[in-house]
Amino acid sequence: MVRVLTVPAELQALASVRHFVGEAVRACGGSDEVAADLLIAVDEAVTNIVSHGYRADTGEIEIEAGPAPGGLAIRVRDSAPRFDLDSVPSADLQISPLDRADAGGFGVELIRRLVDEVRYEVRTDGRNELTLLRRLEPAARAGQATS
C-alpha cells in the first residue's frame, strides 16, 4: 500500500514526517534498524529541503512511501530550486564537524550510507523527486548513489 503525506516546508513538520516514515516501515514489515536508518535519512533530506532549498520561502514537501522489490521506497518531492545530490562530494565522517571550516556537509553522506540506493530527478511537472530505496534486511545496504 502506497502512503502519501504532504507537509509545509517547515522544520516543525519533522515530527509528522518521522511518524509517517515509522508507520510506513512497520506496514512493510521492516525492522527497528531499517526504521531508524530511514528516519534519519528522510529527516536529513527534509531538513535540507527546508533549510537550503526553500530557505525562507513557503512551500510544501510531499513524502510517498510504499513497497519496492525486496524493500521500501520513499519519494520526497518539493518545488524548491533544483539540487542534485551527485554534485555533493563524499564527506569524511572520521573528521569531527568541530575540526572542519564548514560545519555542514554530513547530511547527504548520511543519506547515502543509510539507504541502498538514492535517485534524484526533476519530474515533468518541474518538482524535485528524491527516491530512497531500502531493503528490509538490515545488513544488505549498499549505500550507492545513482542518478
DSSP file (Angstrom, degrees, kcal/mol; ACC not computed):
  #  RESIDUE AA STRUCTURE BP1 BP2  ACC     N-H-->O    O-->H-N    N-H-->O    O-->H-N    TCO  KAPPA ALPHA  PHI   PSI    X-CA   Y-CA   Z-CA
    1    1 A M              0   0    0      0, 0.0     2,-0.4     0, 0.0    26,-0.0   0.000 360.0 360.0 360.0 128.4    0.0    0.0    0.0
    2    2 A V        -     0   0    0     64,-0.2     2,-0.3    62,-0.0    64,-0.2  -0.720 360.0-164.5 -87.9 133.7    1.4    3.4   -1.0
    3    3 A R  E     -A   65   0A   0     62,-3.2    62,-2.6    -2,-0.4     2,-0.4  -0.900   1.5-162.0-117.7 148.1    1.0    6.2    1.6
    4    4 A V  E     -A   64   0A   0     -2,-0.3     2,-0.4    60,-0.2    60,-0.2  -0.997   7.3-176.8-134.3 136.2    1.4    9.9    0.9
    5    5 A L  E     -A   63   0A   0     58,-2.8    58,-3.4    -2,-0.4     2,-0.5  -0.999   6.5-164.6-129.7 132.1    2.0   12.7    3.4
    6    6 A T  E     +A   62   0A   0     -2,-0.4    56,-0.2    56,-0.2    -2,-0.0  -0.978  16.5 172.5-117.5 128.1    2.1   16.4    2.4
    7    7 A V  E     -A   61   0A   0     54,-2.8    54,-2.8    -2,-0.5     2,-0.1  -0.909  37.9 -97.4-130.3 156.3    3.6   18.9    4.9
    8    8 A P  E     -A   60   0A   0      0, 0.0     2,-2.6     0, 0.0    52,-0.3  -0.438  46.6-103.5 -67.7 151.0    4.5   22.5    4.9
    9    9 A A  S    S+     0   0    0     50,-2.6     2,-0.3    -2,-0.1    51,-0.1  -0.453  83.0 118.8 -77.7  71.8    8.2   23.2    4.3
   10   10 A E  S >  S-     0   0    0     -2,-2.6     3,-1.9     1,-0.1     4,-0.2  -0.987  73.2-126.3-137.9 144.3    8.9   23.9    7.9
   11   11 A L  G >  S+     0   0    0     -2,-0.3     3,-1.7     1,-0.3     4,-0.3   0.778 107.8  69.6 -62.0 -25.4   11.2   22.2   10.4
   12   12 A Q  G >  S+     0   0    0      1,-0.3     3,-0.6     2,-0.1     4,-0.3   0.706  88.7  65.3 -64.9 -18.0    8.1   21.9   12.8
   13   13 A A  G <> S+     0   0    0     -3,-1.9     4,-2.0     1,-0.2     3,-0.4   0.566  75.1  90.6 -79.8  -8.4    6.7   19.3   10.3
   14   14 A L  H <> S+     0   0    0     -3,-1.7     4,-2.9     1,-0.2     5,-0.2   0.835  79.5  58.5 -60.8 -33.7    9.6   16.9   11.0
   15   15 A A  H <> S+     0   0    0     -3,-0.6     4,-2.2    -4,-0.3    -1,-0.2   0.924 108.4  45.7 -61.8 -43.0    7.6   15.2   13.8
   16   16 A S  H  > S+     0   0    0     -3,-0.4     4,-2.3    -4,-0.3    -1,-0.2   0.892 112.7  51.2 -65.2 -39.4    4.8   14.3   11.4
   17   17 A V  H  X S+     0   0    0     -4,-2.0     4,-2.7     2,-0.2     5,-0.2   0.931 109.8  49.3 -63.3 -46.3    7.3   13.1    8.8
   18   18 A R  H  X S+     0   0    0     -4,-2.9     4,-2.5     1,-0.2    -2,-0.2   0.919 111.6  48.6 -60.3 -44.4    9.1   10.9   11.4
   19   19 A H  H  X S+     0   0    0     -4,-2.2     4,-2.4    -5,-0.2    -1,-0.2   0.929 111.7  50.2 -61.1 -44.9    5.8    9.3   12.4
   20   20 A F  H  X S+     0   0    0     -4,-2.3     4,-2.2     2,-0.2    -2,-0.2   0.920 111.7  47.0 -59.5 -47.2    4.8    8.8    8.8
   21   21 A V  H  X S+     0   0    0     -4,-2.7     4,-2.5     2,-0.2     5,-0.2   0.920 111.2  51.7 -64.1 -44.0    8.1    7.1    7.9
   22   22 A G  H  X S+     0   0    0     -4,-2.5     4,-2.2     1,-0.2    -1,-0.2   0.914 111.2  47.4 -58.5 -43.9    7.9    4.8   11.0
   23   23 A E  H  X S+     0   0    0     -4,-2.4     4,-2.5     2,-0.2    -1,-0.2   0.892 110.7  52.1 -64.9 -39.9    4.4    3.7   10.2
   24   24 A A  H  X S+     0   0    0     -4,-2.2     4,-1.3     2,-0.2    -2,-0.2   0.910 110.0  48.4 -64.2 -42.2    5.4    3.0    6.6
   25   25 A V  H  <>S+     0   0    0     -4,-2.5     5,-2.8     1,-0.2     3,-0.4   0.934 112.7  47.9 -64.1 -45.2    8.3    0.9    7.6
   26   26 A R  H ><5S+     0   0    0     -4,-2.2     3,-1.4     1,-0.2    -2,-0.2   0.900 107.8  55.6 -62.2 -40.2    6.2   -1.1   10.1
   27   27 A A  H 3<5S+     0   0    0     -4,-2.5    -1,-0.2     1,-0.3    -2,-0.2   0.806 109.4  47.3 -63.1 -29.0    3.4   -1.6    7.4
   28   28 A C  T 3<5S-     0   0    0     -4,-1.3    -1,-0.3    -3,-0.4    -2,-0.2   0.413 120.9-108.3 -91.7   1.1    6.1   -3.2    5.1
   29   29 A G  T < 5 +     0   0    0     -3,-1.4    -3,-0.2    -4,-0.3    -2,-0.1   0.716  61.3 162.9  82.0  20.9    7.4   -5.4    7.9
   30   30 A G      < -     0   0    0     -5,-2.8    -1,-0.2    -6,-0.2   107,-0.1  -0.385  35.6-115.3 -74.9 152.6   10.7   -3.6    8.4
   31   31 A S     >  -     0   0    0    105,-0.6     4,-2.3    -2,-0.1     5,-0.1  -0.199  29.2-101.9 -77.5 171.9   12.8   -4.0   11.4
   32   32 A D  H  > S+     0   0    0      2,-0.2     4,-2.6     1,-0.2     5,-0.2   0.853 124.0  54.8 -62.3 -34.7   13.7   -1.3   14.0
   33   33 A E  H  > S+     0   0    0      2,-0.2     4,-2.4     1,-0.2    -1,-0.2   0.918 108.1  47.2 -66.3 -43.1   17.1   -0.9   12.4
   34   34 A V  H  > S+     0   0    0    102,-0.2     4,-2.5     2,-0.2     5,-0.2   0.922 113.0  50.1 -62.7 -43.4   15.5   -0.3    9.0
   35   35 A A  H  X S+     0   0    0     -4,-2.3     4,-2.6     1,-0.2    -2,-0.2   0.927 110.5  49.2 -60.6 -45.5   13.1    2.2   10.6
   36   36 A A  H  X S+     0   0    0     -4,-2.6     4,-2.0     2,-0.2    -2,-0.2   0.921 111.9  48.6 -61.6 -44.4   16.0    4.0   12.4
   37   37 A D  H  X S+     0   0    0     -4,-2.4     4,-2.5     1,-0.2    -1,-0.2   0.933 114.9  44.1 -61.8 -46.7   18.0    4.3    9.2
   38   38 A L  H  X S+     0   0    0     -4,-2.5     4,-2.8     1,-0.2     5,-0.4   0.861 109.5  56.5 -69.9 -34.5   15.1    5.6    7.1
   39   39 A L  H  X S+     0   0    0     -4,-2.6     4,-2.1    -5,-0.2    -1,-0.2   0.928 112.0  42.7 -60.6 -44.2   14.0    8.0    9.8
   40   40 A I  H  X S+     0   0    0     -4,-2.0     4,-2.6    -5,-0.2    -2,-0.2   0.935 115.6  48.8 -67.2 -46.0   17.5    9.6    9.8
   41   41 A A  H  X S+     0   0    0     -4,-2.5     4,-2.2     2,-0.2    -2,-0.2   0.928 115.9  41.7 -62.1 -46.6   17.8    9.6    6.0
   42   42 A V  H  X S+     0   0    0     -4,-2.8     4,-2.9     2,-0.2     5,-0.3   0.892 113.0  54.4 -69.6 -38.8   14.3   11.2    5.4
   43   43 A D  H  X S+     0   0    0     -4,-2.1     4,-2.6    -5,-0.4    -2,-0.2   0.925 110.4  46.8 -58.4 -45.2   14.8   13.6    8.3
   44   44 A E  H  X S+     0   0    0     -4,-2.6     4,-2.5     2,-0.2    -2,-0.2   0.915 112.9  49.4 -63.2 -43.7   18.1   14.8    6.7
   45   45 A A  H  X S+     0   0    0     -4,-2.2     4,-2.2     2,-0.2    -2,-0.2   0.942 114.2  43.8 -62.3 -48.0   16.5   15.1    3.3
   46   46 A V  H  X S+     0   0    0     -4,-2.9     4,-2.6     2,-0.2     5,-0.2   0.907 112.7  52.4 -65.8 -42.0   13.6   17.1    4.5
   47   47 A T  H  X S+     0   0    0     -4,-2.6     4,-3.1    -5,-0.3     5,-0.3   0.916 110.6  48.5 -59.4 -43.4   15.8   19.3    6.7
   48   48 A N  H  X>S+     0   0    0     -4,-2.5     4,-2.7     2,-0.2     5,-1.3   0.895 110.4  51.0 -64.2 -40.0   18.0   20.1    3.7
   49   49 A I  I  X>S+     0   0    0     -4,-2.2     5,-3.0     3,-0.2     4,-0.7   0.937 116.3  40.9 -62.5 -45.9   15.0   20.9    1.6
   50   50 A V  I  <>S+     0   0    0     -4,-2.6     5,-1.1     3,-0.2    -2,-0.2   0.954 124.3  36.2 -66.0 -50.1   13.6   23.3    4.2
   51   51 A S  I  <5S+     0   0    0     -4,-3.1    -3,-0.2    -5,-0.2    -2,-0.2   0.870 135.0  17.6 -76.4 -38.9   16.9   24.9    5.2
   52   52 A H  I  <5S+     0   0    0     -4,-2.7    -3,-0.2    -5,-0.3    -2,-0.1   0.706 128.6  42.5-108.9 -26.0   18.7   25.0    1.8
   53   53 A G  I  <<S+     0   0    0     -5,-1.3    -3,-0.2    -4,-0.7    -4,-0.1   0.955 130.1  16.6 -85.7 -68.2   16.0   24.6   -0.8
   54   54 A Y  I > <S+     0   0    0     -5,-3.0     3,-2.9     1,-0.2     2,-0.3   0.802  82.6 173.7 -76.1 -28.8   13.1   26.7    0.3
   55   55 A R  T 3 <S-     0   0    0     -5,-1.1    -1,-0.2    -6,-0.5    -2,-0.1  -0.401  77.2 -13.3  54.2-116.3   15.1   28.8    2.8
   56   56 A A  T 3  S+     0   0    0     -2,-0.3    -1,-0.3    -3,-0.1    -2,-0.1   0.504 116.3 104.3 -92.1  -4.4   12.7   31.4    3.9
   57   57 A D  S <  S-     0   0    0     -3,-2.9     2,-0.2    -7,-0.1    -3,-0.1  -0.340  71.8-118.4 -74.8 158.0   10.2   30.7    1.2
   58   58 A T        +     0   0    0     -2,-0.1     2,-0.3   -50,-0.0    -1,-0.1  -0.610  50.5 126.2 -90.9 157.7    7.0   28.9    1.8
   59   59 A G        -     0   0    0     -2,-0.2   -50,-2.6     2,-0.0     2,-0.3  -0.978  46.9 -96.3 175.8-175.0    6.2   25.6    0.1
   60   60 A E  E     -A    8   0A   0     -2,-0.3    19,-0.6   -52,-0.3     2,-0.4  -0.901  15.3-151.8-127.1 155.9    5.2   22.0    0.6
   61   61 A I  E     -AB   7  78A   0    -54,-2.8   -54,-2.8    -2,-0.3     2,-0.5  -0.998  11.6-157.6-126.4 129.7    7.0   18.7    0.8
   62   62 A E  E     -AB   6  77A   0     15,-2.5    15,-3.1    -2,-0.4     2,-0.5  -0.920   4.9-166.4-109.2 131.1    5.3   15.5   -0.3
   63   63 A I  E     -AB   5  76A   0    -58,-3.4   -58,-2.8    -2,-0.5     2,-0.4  -0.975   3.6-172.8-118.7 126.4    6.5   12.2    1.0
   64   64 A E  E     -AB   4  75A   0     11,-2.8    11,-3.0    -2,-0.5     2,-0.4  -0.968   4.1-176.5-117.7 132.5    5.4    9.0   -0.6
   65   65 A A  E     +AB   3  74A   0    -62,-2.6   -62,-3.2    -2,-0.4     9,-0.2  -0.993  17.0 134.3-131.6 136.2    6.2    5.6    0.9
   66   66 A G  E     - B   0  73A   0      7,-2.1     7,-3.1    -2,-0.4   -64,-0.2  -0.987  53.1 -63.2-168.5 169.5    5.4    2.2   -0.4
   67   67 A P  E     - B   0  72A   0      0, 0.0     5,-0.3     0, 0.0   -65,-0.0  -0.258  42.8-176.8 -63.8 147.4    6.7   -1.3   -1.1
   68   68 A A  E >   - B   0  71A   0      3,-2.3     3,-2.7    66,-0.1     2,-0.2  -0.899  50.4 -63.9-133.5 162.4    9.5   -1.8   -3.6
   69   69 A P  T 3  S-     0   0    0      0, 0.0     3,-0.1     0, 0.0     0, 0.0  -0.305 123.4  -9.3 -53.0 113.8   11.1   -5.1   -4.7
   70   70 A G  T 3  S+     0   0    0      1,-0.2    66,-1.8    -2,-0.2    67,-0.4   0.483 138.4   7.2  77.9   3.2   12.6   -6.5   -1.6
   71   71 A G  E <  S-BC  68 135A   0     -3,-2.7    -3,-2.3    64,-0.3     2,-0.4  -0.729  90.3 -50.7-170.9-141.0   12.1   -3.4    0.4
   72   72 A L  E     -BC  67 134A   0     62,-2.7    62,-2.5    -5,-0.3     2,-0.5  -0.980  29.4-153.6-134.1 139.1   10.6    0.1    0.7
   73   73 A A  E     -BC  66 133A   0     -7,-3.1    -7,-2.1    -2,-0.4     2,-0.5  -0.958   8.5-170.7-114.0 131.3   10.8    3.1   -1.5
   74   74 A I  E     -BC  65 132A   0     58,-2.6    58,-3.1    -2,-0.5     2,-0.5  -0.988   4.3-165.9-120.7 125.2   10.4    6.6   -0.1
   75   75 A R  E     -BC  64 131A   0    -11,-3.0   -11,-2.8    -2,-0.5     2,-0.5  -0.943   2.0-164.0-113.1 127.8   10.0    9.5   -2.5
   76   76 A V  E     -BC  63 130A   0     54,-2.9    54,-2.7    -2,-0.5     2,-0.4  -0.954  11.9-172.2-113.5 121.5   10.4   13.1   -1.3
   77   77 A R  E     +BC  62 129A   0    -15,-3.1   -15,-2.5    -2,-0.5     2,-0.3  -0.909  11.5 156.6-119.7 142.2    9.1   15.7   -3.7
   78   78 A D  E     -BC  61 128A   0     50,-1.6    50,-2.6    -2,-0.4   -17,-0.1  -0.958  42.0-133.1-153.0 169.0    9.4   19.5   -3.5
   79   79 A S        +     0   0    0    -19,-0.6     3,-0.1    -2,-0.3   -18,-0.1   0.074  64.4 122.2-114.2  21.2    9.3   22.6   -5.6
   80   80 A A  S    S-     0   0    0      1,-0.2    48,-0.2   -20,-0.1   -26,-0.1  -0.236  79.3 -65.9 -72.2 170.1   12.4   24.3   -4.2
   81   81 A P  S    S-     0   0    0      0, 0.0    -1,-0.2     0, 0.0    47,-0.0  -0.234  71.1 -83.1 -55.7 150.5   15.3   25.1   -6.6
   82   82 A R        -     0   0    0     -3,-0.1     2,-0.3     1,-0.0    40,-0.0  -0.231  48.4-179.4 -58.2 139.2   17.0   22.1   -8.2
   83   83 A F        -     0   0    0     -3,-0.1     2,-0.6     0, 0.0     3,-0.1  -0.890  12.7-156.6-145.0 112.3   19.6   20.4   -6.1
   84   84 A D    >   -     0   0    0     -2,-0.3     3,-2.0     1,-0.1     4,-0.2  -0.797   7.6-153.5 -94.6 118.1   21.5   17.4   -7.5
   85   85 A L  G >  S+     0   0    0     -2,-0.6     3,-2.0     1,-0.3    -1,-0.1   0.792  92.5  69.3 -58.5 -29.3   23.0   15.1   -4.8
   86   86 A D  G 3  S+     0   0    0      1,-0.3    -1,-0.3    60,-0.1    61,-0.0   0.708  88.8  65.0 -64.9 -17.1   25.6   13.9   -7.2
   87   87 A S  G <  S+     0   0    0     -3,-2.0    -1,-0.3     2,-0.1    -2,-0.2   0.588  85.5  86.1 -79.8  -9.1   27.1   17.4   -7.0
   88   88 A V  S <  S-     0   0    0     -3,-2.0     3,-0.1    -4,-0.2     2,-0.0  -0.824  78.0-136.7 -95.5 119.9   28.0   16.9   -3.3
   89   89 A P        -     0   0    0      0, 0.0    20,-0.1     0, 0.0    19,-0.1  -0.313  34.9 -85.9 -69.5 158.4   31.3   15.1   -2.8
   90   90 A S        -     0   0    0      1,-0.1     2,-0.3    18,-0.1    16,-0.1  -0.377  45.3-133.0 -61.8 140.5   31.6   12.4   -0.2
   91   91 A A        -     0   0    0     15,-0.1     2,-1.0    14,-0.1    -1,-0.1  -0.755  12.0-121.7 -97.8 144.4   32.2   13.7    3.3
   92   92 A D    >   -     0   0    0     -2,-0.3     3,-1.4     1,-0.2    14,-0.0  -0.759  23.5-169.7 -84.2 104.2   34.9   12.2    5.6
   93   93 A L  T 3  S+     0   0    0     -2,-1.0    -1,-0.2     1,-0.3    13,-0.0   0.519  78.4  72.8 -75.7  -3.9   32.9   11.1    8.6
   94   94 A Q  T 3  S+     0   0    0      2,-0.1     2,-0.5    -3,-0.0    -1,-0.3   0.652  83.1  80.9 -81.4 -15.6   36.1   10.5   10.5
   95   95 A I  S <  S-     0   0    0     -3,-1.4     5,-0.1     2,-0.0    -3,-0.0  -0.817  86.7-123.0 -95.6 126.0   36.7   14.2   10.8
   96   96 A S    >   -     0   0    0     -2,-0.5     3,-1.6     1,-0.1     4,-0.3  -0.337  14.8-125.4 -63.0 142.2   34.7   15.9   13.6
   97   97 A P  G >  S+     0   0    0      0, 0.0     3,-1.0     0, 0.0    -1,-0.1   0.798 112.8  62.5 -57.6 -26.5   32.4   18.8   12.5
   98   98 A L  G 3  S+     0   0    0      1,-0.2     5,-0.1     5,-0.0    -2,-0.0   0.731 101.1  51.4 -70.7 -21.7   34.3   20.9   15.1
   99   99 A D  G <  S+     0   0    0     -3,-1.6     2,-0.3     3,-0.1    -1,-0.2   0.373  97.0  86.5 -95.9   3.7   37.6   20.4   13.1
  100  100 A R  S <  S-     0   0    0     -3,-1.0     3,-0.1    -4,-0.3     4,-0.0  -0.783  74.2-136.8-105.7 148.0   36.1   21.5    9.8
  101  101 A A  S    S+     0   0    0     -2,-0.3     2,-0.6     1,-0.2    -1,-0.1   0.884 102.8  46.8 -65.3 -38.3   35.9   25.0    8.5
  102  102 A D  S    S-     0   0    0      1,-0.1    -1,-0.2     2,-0.1    -3,-0.1  -0.933  73.5-160.2-107.8 117.3   32.4   24.2    7.3
  103  103 A A  S    S+     0   0    0     -2,-0.6     3,-0.2    -3,-0.1    -1,-0.1   0.662  70.7  67.0 -72.4 -15.6   30.3   22.5   10.0
  104  104 A G        +     0   0    0      1,-0.1    -2,-0.1     2,-0.1    -4,-0.0  -0.066  52.1  86.8 -90.8-166.8   27.8   21.2    7.5
  105  105 A G        +     0   0    0    -14,-0.1     4,-0.4    -2,-0.0    -1,-0.1   0.459  63.3  97.4  96.6   2.2   28.0   18.6    4.7
  106  106 A F     >  +     0   0    0     -3,-0.2     4,-2.5     2,-0.1     5,-0.2   0.692  65.1  75.2 -94.5 -19.8   27.3   15.4    6.6
  107  107 A G  H  > S+     0   0    0      1,-0.2     4,-2.3     2,-0.2     5,-0.1   0.913  96.4  46.0 -60.9 -47.0   23.6   15.1    5.8
  108  108 A V  H  > S+     0   0    0      1,-0.2     4,-2.4     2,-0.2    -1,-0.2   0.906 113.1  51.0 -64.6 -40.8   24.0   13.9    2.2
  109  109 A E  H  > S+     0   0    0     -4,-0.4     4,-2.0     2,-0.2    -1,-0.2   0.901 109.1  51.1 -64.0 -40.1   26.7   11.4    3.2
  110  110 A L  H  X S+     0   0    0     -4,-2.5     4,-1.8     2,-0.2    -2,-0.2   0.927 109.2  50.9 -61.3 -44.4   24.4   10.0    5.9
  111  111 A I  H  X S+     0   0    0     -4,-2.3     4,-1.1     1,-0.2     3,-0.4   0.945 110.1  49.7 -57.7 -48.0   21.6    9.6    3.4
  112  112 A R  H  < S+     0   0    0     -4,-2.4    -1,-0.2     1,-0.2     3,-0.2   0.864 114.5  44.6 -59.9 -37.0   23.9    7.8    1.0
  113  113 A R  H  < S+     0   0    0     -4,-2.0    -1,-0.2     1,-0.2    -2,-0.2   0.724 110.4  53.2 -82.1 -21.7   25.1    5.4    3.8
  114  114 A L  H  < S+     0   0    0     -4,-1.8     2,-0.3    -3,-0.4    -1,-0.2   0.598 107.2  49.8 -93.5 -11.4   21.8    4.6    5.4
  115  115 A V  S  < S-     0   0    0     -4,-1.1    28,-0.5    -3,-0.2    19,-0.2  -0.807  75.3-127.9-123.3 166.9   19.9    3.5    2.2
  116  116 A D  S    S+     0   0    0     17,-2.0    28,-1.5     1,-0.3     2,-0.3   0.815  90.8  11.4 -82.6 -32.1   20.7    1.1   -0.5
  117  117 A E  E     -De 133 144A   0     16,-1.7    16,-2.6    26,-0.2     2,-0.4  -0.994  58.4-163.0-151.4 140.3   20.0    3.4   -3.4
  118  118 A V  E     -De 132 145A   0     26,-1.2    28,-3.0    -2,-0.3     2,-0.4  -0.991  12.8-179.6-124.1 129.4   19.5    7.1   -3.9
  119  119 A R  E     -D  131   0A   0     12,-2.4    12,-3.1    -2,-0.4     2,-0.4  -0.986   5.6-169.6-129.2 141.5   18.0    8.6   -7.0
  120  120 A Y  E     +D  130   0A   0     26,-0.4     2,-0.3    -2,-0.4    10,-0.2  -0.992  15.2 156.9-128.3 137.8   17.3   12.2   -7.9
  121  121 A E  E     -D  129   0A   0      8,-1.9     8,-2.4    -2,-0.4     2,-0.6  -0.990  40.7-122.9-151.6 157.5   15.3   13.6  -10.8
  122  122 A V  E     -D  128   0A   0     -2,-0.3     6,-0.2     6,-0.2     5,-0.1  -0.928  39.7-135.8 -98.9 121.6   13.4   16.6  -11.9
  123  123 A R    >   -     0   0    0      4,-3.1     3,-2.1    -2,-0.6     6,-0.0  -0.192  22.6-104.2 -73.9 166.7    9.9   15.5  -12.8
  124  124 A T  T 3  S+     0   0    0      1,-0.3    -1,-0.1     2,-0.1    -2,-0.0   0.758 122.9  59.5 -63.6 -23.6    8.0   16.6  -15.8
  125  125 A D  T 3  S-     0   0    0      2,-0.1    -1,-0.3     1,-0.0     3,-0.1   0.411 121.0-109.7 -84.2   3.3    5.9   18.8  -13.5
  126  126 A G  S <  S+     0   0    0     -3,-2.1     2,-0.2     1,-0.3    -2,-0.1   0.321  76.7 129.5  89.0  -8.0    9.2   20.6  -12.5
  127  127 A R        -     0   0    0     -5,-0.1    -4,-3.1     1,-0.1    -1,-0.3  -0.489  60.8-115.7 -80.7 151.4    9.3   19.3   -9.0
  128  128 A N  E     -CD  78 122A   0    -50,-2.6   -50,-1.6    -6,-0.2     2,-0.4  -0.586  28.1-164.2 -77.2 144.9   12.3   17.6   -7.5
  129  129 A E  E     -CD  77 121A   0     -8,-2.4    -8,-1.9    -2,-0.2     2,-0.6  -0.954   7.5-171.3-136.5 118.9   12.0   14.0   -6.6
  130  130 A L  E     -CD  76 120A   0    -54,-2.7   -54,-2.9    -2,-0.4     2,-0.5  -0.941  10.6-161.7-105.9 121.0   14.4   12.2   -4.3
  131  131 A T  E     -CD  75 119A   0    -12,-3.1   -12,-2.4    -2,-0.6     2,-0.5  -0.916   5.1-168.7-109.1 127.0   13.9    8.5   -4.1
  132  132 A L  E     -CD  74 118A   0    -58,-3.1   -58,-2.6    -2,-0.5     2,-0.5  -0.966   5.0-166.0-113.9 120.8   15.4    6.5   -1.3
  133  133 A L  E     +CD  73 117A   0    -16,-2.6   -17,-2.0    -2,-0.5   -16,-1.7  -0.919   8.8 178.3-110.2 132.0   15.3    2.7   -1.6
  134  134 A R  E     -C   72   0A   0    -62,-2.5   -62,-2.7    -2,-0.5   -66,-0.1  -0.988  23.2-135.1-137.6 125.6   16.0    0.5    1.4
  135  135 A R  E     -C   71   0A   0     -2,-0.4   -64,-0.3   -64,-0.2   -65,-0.1  -0.377  20.5-128.1 -68.9 156.6   15.9   -3.3    1.6
  136  136 A L  S    S+     0   0    0    -66,-1.8  -105,-0.6  -106,-0.1  -102,-0.2   0.665  88.6  87.8 -83.5 -16.2   14.2   -4.7    4.6
  137  137 A E  S >  S-     0   0    0    -67,-0.4     3,-1.5     1,-0.1    -2,-0.1  -0.753  76.5-143.1 -83.1 122.8   17.1   -6.9    5.6
  138  138 A P  G >  S+     0   0    0      0, 0.0     3,-0.6     0, 0.0    -1,-0.1   0.816  93.2  48.2 -57.8 -36.9   19.3   -4.7    7.8
  139  139 A A  G 3  S+     0   0    0      1,-0.2    -3,-0.0    -3,-0.0    -2,-0.0   0.403  90.5  83.9 -87.9   4.7   22.7   -6.0    6.7
  140  140 A A  G <   +     0   0    0     -3,-1.5    -1,-0.2    -5,-0.1    -4,-0.1   0.377  56.9 133.3 -92.2   5.6   22.0   -5.7    2.9
  141  141 A R    <   +     0   0    0     -3,-0.6   -25,-0.1     1,-0.2    -7,-0.1  -0.266  27.5 176.1 -63.7 138.2   22.8   -2.0    2.4
  142  142 A A        -     0   0    0      2,-0.1   -26,-0.2   -30,-0.1    -1,-0.2   0.677  24.8-151.6-105.6 -32.6   25.0   -1.0   -0.5
  143  143 A G        +     0   0    0    -28,-0.5     2,-0.4     1,-0.2   -27,-0.2   0.821  35.9 156.3  66.3  33.8   24.8    2.8    0.1
  144  144 A Q  E     -e  117   0A   0    -28,-1.5   -26,-1.2   -31,-0.1     2,-0.5  -0.744  33.8-145.4 -97.2 140.1   25.2    3.7   -3.6
  145  145 A A  E     +e  118   0A   0     -2,-0.4     2,-0.3   -28,-0.2   -26,-0.2  -0.862  24.2 170.0-100.4 134.3   24.0    6.9   -5.1
  146  146 A T              0   0    0    -28,-3.0   -26,-0.4    -2,-0.5   -60,-0.1  -0.922 360.0 360.0-134.9 163.4   22.8    7.0   -8.7
  147  147 A S              0   0    0     -2,-0.3   -28,-0.1   -28,-0.2    -1,-0.1   0.364 360.0 360.0-132.6 360.0   21.0    9.5  -10.8
